[in-house]
Amino acid sequence: MAVKKASLKEKYRLMTRGLDWETTYQPMDKVFPYDKYEGIKIKDWDKWEDPFRLTMDAYWKYQAEKERKLYAILDSFSQNNGQLNLSDARYLTAIKLWMQGITPLEYAAHRGFSHVGRQFRGAGARVACQMQALDELRHAQTQMHAFSHYNKYFSGFHQANHMRDRAWYLSIPKSFFEDAMTAGPFEFVTSISFAFEYVLTNLLFMPFVSGAAYNGDVATTTFGFSAQSDESRHMTLGLEVVKFVLEQHEDNVPIMQRYIDKWFWRGYRLLALVGTMMDYMLPKKVMSWAEAWGVYWEENGLALFNDLSRYGIRLPKYHEIATKEKLHITHQAWMVFYTACPATAFHAWLPQPYEMDWLSEKYGETFDRFYRPRFEKFGDLEKAGKRFYTNRLPLVCQTCQIPDFFTEVDNPMKQAVRHSEWRGMKFNFCSDGCKDIFVNEPEKFCQAYIPPQQIYQGNAGGARTLAEYAAWLRCGMGTESGDYYSSDDYANWLKWHGERDTTPSSSAAAQP
Amino acid sequence: MAFQLTIEPLGETIEVADGQRILDACLRAGIWLPYACNHGLCGTCKVQVLEGEIEHTEDASPFALMDIEREEGKCLACSTVLATDCIIEADIDPEPDAANHPIRDFVATVTRIETLTPTIKGIFLGLPGVGLDFQAGQYINVDVPGIEGPRAFSIASSPAARNELELNVRRVDGGAATTYLCERLKVGDTVSCSGPLGRFFVRESAPEPLLFLAGGSGLSSPKSMIEDRFERGETRPVTLIYGARSLAELYYAERFRALAARFANFTYIPVLSEPQAADQWRGEIGFVHDAAARHFNARFEGHKAYLCGPPPMIEACIRTLMQGRLFERDIYTEKFLTAADAAQGLAKSPLFKRL
């Protein structure tokens, strides 16, 4: 009989055995002080199944190869003036928002995984987190490099780190990740590896990478492929974490359910920015937010939760609200960006006629009945030379930090606001989902640093008006901020292409 | 034309159609490979080609499968087609207890037909010569005259009887093949078969007590497995919970009661879901998973469970077992994947490998 080949798993086990040990000079509880306080019970770390078996040696080899490929394409993009082949400079609003909002999250993920990569008692989990920490650092760096070419030609790409600290809308992604990083190690991996990297990842990456491909952004598309090849490890880690924890002890099930409820809702709220990217910022559309939600959540997500229900895990709380809201949130968000763009480091604009028709086609009655009339009203004001800008700071949700512009799920004419009292203070929320999260952890969320409050308290360089606030952001109308069609970006774009003004207010708006 | 693909470390060989992706072929044949995106971007399904020629399709991203990896003979199962017969090595667990009997085509003669219940027939197939080597729990494919494509039936008899295989066939309403087998097949007829097939067998080297959950004609595999165990002097506790609709549909009850009387480590629990008044049934009432939860006080840790029966029964049992703290690594099921099931399987989440 032929000698049986050892499986890859067995080979890896033989290669790595004995590399971890029980400490004797110090008790294990002191060496790993953070992996018990959440109440998650781990009976046997040996039941952890390494979701991938990669040695550092192979890791460096593969990642170096990916870098070589990526940077060759970035160089060629830049040498060939790739920026001129974009569908339209409006596309770059998506990239600016990504660079300001999401790239810092990649770096935050690097920090978060470095932290938990030290804190888990099980060596398998530690190694998986350490490798992911390196991936995330690579993603942050390669994104910045991919985008840096645009900084030579367009406004708003300078000082993303400065924007991250100061821009009101960037507290949305920033607070999301800081919430995860300041949680226990099991909550961190559930929030990031499972809820974000597994359940919601396609909704984040698909519009970004496909959007880049559709709009001629070869640099970002290539970055996307390079990152996505790391995502297989991240996704399998997310699944392994959840299975492992649920199987270790039945007392873990309600804790994990609470984490899943919380991070589904937090992730979903964050994705409102991405949905707006898909529906409004991409001049050439890939698919609508509602369609993406249908495929990636209503099909794939529900299939996953059907499997998870075997463990006694139910669908995340308020998932049905998220599904009903899919017809509304992106329009509401873009309306806010359109009116608030004097205080953002990117431009906004009215959808062009072809885009209004696309939105009608994708959203039917919802768009035509509730949102088109408002855009048309804004259009009338533009034609009359009275482009509408908001001049006040919004009420912001204490949990997700998104301005309170979402509406009641069954009444899109009524703003949804929820309140909660805690230690004599009143807190405001955009939804029941965000209110529940606060009520579960008021000690944590009462400390949230809410930009409008801070600005009014003089903590934005003493700014008293939106213009002063924008100056403190180092943004100016027409350069980084304000309407696209009165921006330098637009004027330059026309100049480089030898074209004339085709603002939507003139009837000859062209489709890119 | 089709190619043969052998998957190491399982040693299992399957057929891959021209232009068919390796991953698709494996999942349809009931062999799980790790996968996630299923379109060449993530790299989760990377496997090593040991022998043969493959073709990477355009789907395989140059980042998910880099040039150096292509040179090393790696490929993405979701984005690879075969150019010749191949052997691949995948990151899956080997099965030390698999006997890996060779698959043969053979012609069998019907020797006996017994009416086991109003809907289930016991069909006995005589094999000439050396008979068939198989592992208890496996199935054979039967070509039913006049029916396109073979039908799979588990072997209900013990592997000790190599020259006569027993099949339990339930007549499915409107099912052409089972109607033919139950109503038209006669003693002396010959049928073309191939087998043995399937990876449903007792994990003999595992020390845990054995729990069999079966429903309807899904008793066939567990019957073969249990008889085989006791012929070989099984000493671990073995429990069979068998569900039928009514007393008339309960079969081989006396046989299992006799076995339980003979072996102290064997427990037999028949359960009826709709007992009739005339049945005067004093045993367990409900579904198999209900009876299992009652008998084990809803705690299943430390067992190996073998499930065989209709899909709703299997799903209900998996849920009961998992909520009773028995998980995928200790649960084995017999699944016949149709093309439609496999297509759905890809849309299913990759949370579970086999269940």
Interface residues (C-beta under 8 A of the other chain):
Chain A: K4 K5 A6 S7 L8 K9 E10 R53 K61 Y62 E65 K66 K69 L70 F225 S226 Q228 S229 E231 S232 M235 T236 L239 V242 K243 E247 E250 E299 N300 A303 L304 N306 D307 L308 S309 R310 Y311 G312
Chain B: E8 P9 P34 A36 C37 L41 C42 G43 T44 S61 P62 F63 A64 M66 D67 I68 E69 E89 D91 I92 D93 P94 P96 I318 R319 M322 Q323 R325 F327 A347 K348 S349 P350 L351 F352 L355
